[in-house]
Amino acid sequence: MKYFIFIISLFVIFIAAASISFKAGDIKRKCVPIIVLLLLEGVVAYALLHTSAGLAILHTASGGIEYLIYHANKGIDFVFGDITAKKPVIFVIAALMPLVFICAVIGILKYFGILRLIIITIGYLINKIAKVGKLESFSAVSSVAVGMMAVYVSIKEYIPNLTKPQMYTIAACSLSTVDIAILGAYTQMISPQFVIIGVCLNFFSTFVIVSIINPGDPVEIPENFSGVNSERHSFFEVITEHMQDGFKLILAIVPVILGFIALISLLNDVFLHIAGITFQGILG
């Protein structure tokens, strides 16, 4: 039964996406990339959950995240006192404060060019599979690695000449992917292995939906495009800047979480009185 519900849900999502497509008649051109992406999702999910190699990858990745969180907590405890081990857990401290340290690690990878190499390589492979365009692929992978806002800065010279569908693709890719800086927060709420699987599958799903809503031709850019080099700074300038960016990210997340949790609580109460079931219950 669950597989039947899954297939029906998939069709409903595809129909909804096709109904707002910029060029519904061109969707058939994207059938092969969409099928390939869906098959890849299935293979990745099965491999990570049902093979010894996949489970080893999940275990290693989960352990790596937990290792970073452990050392992030050392800095948190130094600033706020021995607080990370206290119960009940304070969400801002346990889930969000590690962002400062994780952003610093991202800054180190960026400084030595490791992050750039990863972005270019994965972006190239995704473009070959999904056929969404080099600029779009670069934007999606970059948003995972360096965050959504940094992506727009890195492609700013192309933005004035983008069409509405092309701009949609870039915006959708950057908004739908999960910034690796925020992974630490998610892993404090649910098991790291499920966070990693979710991020991987969500990445492919983003390109499936984009291929339906914007099946048009990709952005034409120079063959040697690999992103815009930022101004060179010293090592400590880079990591300090990324630490400050991490703290700004926390300040941006807190009011959003506060507001949405309160709103969901209100909706739960309203739906419970009217329909006898909470809003979260309806959403499953």
N, C-alpha and C positions, 0 to 999 in steps of 0.2 A: 504493500500500500504506500509506503513512504517513497518508493521509487516512482510510483504513478504520480503522487503529489509533486515530486521534484520535476518530472517532465512537464506536467501541466503548468507549474510555476514558471518554468523556463520559457514556454510558449507565450504565456501572459506577458512576461518581461520583454520578449522579442517583439510582440505585437505593439506594446506600449512604446517601445523605442522606435519602431518603424513608423508609428503614427505621427511622430514629430521629426522624422528624418528630413534633412535638407534636400536630399535627392532619393526618394523612395525607389525610383526606377533603377537606380544604380546599385542597390543592395546586393543584387544577384552577382555582381562583380566581386563582392567580398565574401561570397559563400565559402570558398576554399580556405582563406585565412581564418574565418570564424570557426570552421570545423576543426582546423588544425589547432587553434587556440583552445577550444573546448576539449579536444583530445589530450592536449598537453596538460590541462588542468587535471583531468582524470588520472593521467600517468603520474603527475607530481603528487597528487593526493594519495594515490595507492602506494607509490614508492615510499613516501614519508611515513605512512601509517602501517604498512604491511610487509616491508622488507627490512632485513637486518641492516643494510647499508643506509636506508632512509631513516630508520630509528636511531642509528648511530649519528647521522647528521643532525637530527633533531636534538639528541642528547648533548652533542658537542655545542651546538648553537645556543641551547638553553643554558648550558653550563657557562658559556662565554658571557651571556647577558647577566646571569646571576653573579659572576665574578666581578663584572663592572659595577653592578649595583652594590656589592659588598664594599668595594673601595670608595664608591660615591658616598656611602653611609659614613665612612671615616671622616670625610670632610664635613658632612652634615652634623655629626655628633660633636665635632670640634667647635662649630659655630653655635649650635643650639643646645649643647649639652648632650648627655647620653639619652637621646630621644627616639632613635629609630627602633629600639628594642621594646619600647613601652607599649602597653595595651590600654585602651583600644588604639589602633593605628590612626594617625592623623594623615588624611589623604594628601594634603599639600606637601607634607614632609616626606612621607614614604614613597609616594608615586611620582610627584612632580620635581622635587628638589634634585634627584639624580640627573635631571636633564642638563644641569650646569656642567657636570663632569662629562657626560656623554657628548655634549656639544664640544667640549675641549678635545676629546678623542677624535671627533670628526675633523676639528681644525688641524690636528696633527697629521691625519691622513691626507687632508687637503694640501697642507704645506709641502709635503714630500711628493706630491703628485700621484699618490696611490689611488685616491678617490677619483681623480680625473680619468685615470686609466680604466677603472671599473665602470665608470659612467659611459665612456666611449665604447667599450667592449660590449656591455649589455645592451646599450642603445642600438648598436649596429646589428646585433643578433635579433632584437625585437623587431627592428625595421624589416629585416629579411623575412621574418615569420608573418607579422601582421600587415605589412605593406601600408603603413600609415604615414610614412615620410620620416626622413632623417631628423628634421627639426622637432617633430612631434615626439619621436622616440627618445631623443635627447632630453626633451623637457620632462617626460614622464620619469625617466630614470634619475634625472637630476633632482626632481622634487622629492624622491625617496631619500637620496643621499644628502642633499644640502638644504632641503626645505623649499616650500612653495615660492616664497617671495624672492629668494635668490635666483630662481629659474628665470623669472621675468627680467631681472637685471641682466642676466647673461645673454638674453636674446633680444634686448631692447631695440637694436638697430633694425630688426626684422618686423617688429610689431606694427609700425605704421602702414606697411604694405600688405598685411594679412587680410584675407577676406573674413567675413563673419563665420562661415563654417570652419575655416582653419583656426581662427581664434578660439572657437568653441572646443576644438579638439585639444589644443594646448591647455586651455583652462580646465577641461574635464580631466585630462591626464594628471595635471598637477594637483587638483582638488581631490581626486579619487584615490590616489596612492597614499601610503602611510610613511611619513617622515621617520627615518630610523632613529632620530633623536627622541621620538615619543615612544619607541618600543619599550623602554624601561618602565614607563608609566603603565602601559598595558600589562606587562608581565608581573606587576605588583597586584593586579586585580584578578587575573586568571592565569592558568598554567602557561609558561613560556612556549611550550611546544605548540599549543593551539594558536597562540599569537603569530608564531612563525609561519604555520600552515596558512592561517588567514591572510597574512600579508602577501604570501606567494600567490595564492589563488585570486585574491583581489586584484593583483597586478595584471594578471591575464584577463580577468573579467572586464577590467576597465577598457582594454583594447577591443574586446568583443562588442561592448555597448557603443563605443566610439565608431567602430566599423559600420554599425547599423545606422546611427544617427547622422554621421558624416562619411558616407561612402565615396565621396568625391576624391579628386586627385590631390596628393600631398603637396606640401609647400616645396617649391623649387629653390634650393640653396646650393652654394658651391660645394663641389665634391670633397674639398679638404676641410669642410666645417667640422670643428670639434669643440665648439663653445668659445666664449670670449674669455681670454685670460684676464684675471683681475690684477690690479696693481700689486706689485711685489712688496710684501711687508716682512719684517723680521719675525723670527719664530715666536717670540713671546708676544708680539703684537697680535699675531694670528690667533693664538690660543686664548689670549685675554679677550679679544673681540668675540670669539665664539662662546666663551663663558658668559659674557654679558648678554649675548644674543639668547643663550639658554635661559637666563633669568628673565629677560623680556618675554620669552615664550611662556614662561610660567605665569607672568602677570597677565598675559593675554588669555590663557586657558582658564584661569580661576573664575573670572566673572561669567564666562560662557557655561562652565560646568554648574556653577551655582544657579544661574538662571534656568538652565534646561532641566536640572533635577527638580527644582521647584515647580516648573511648568508641568513636567510629567506627573508629579505628585498631585497637582490640581486636576489634570485630565483624568488620572486614575479615580479620584474622588467623584468627579462629575459622571464618568461612565458607570461607576459602581452604583450610583443612585438612580441613573436613568435606565441602564441596560442590565444591571446586576453582575457586570463583569468589568474588570479594570481595563484601562487603555492598553497597558502592557500585556494583559491577558489576551486581548484581541490580536495584538501583534505577534503573539506566541513567545 
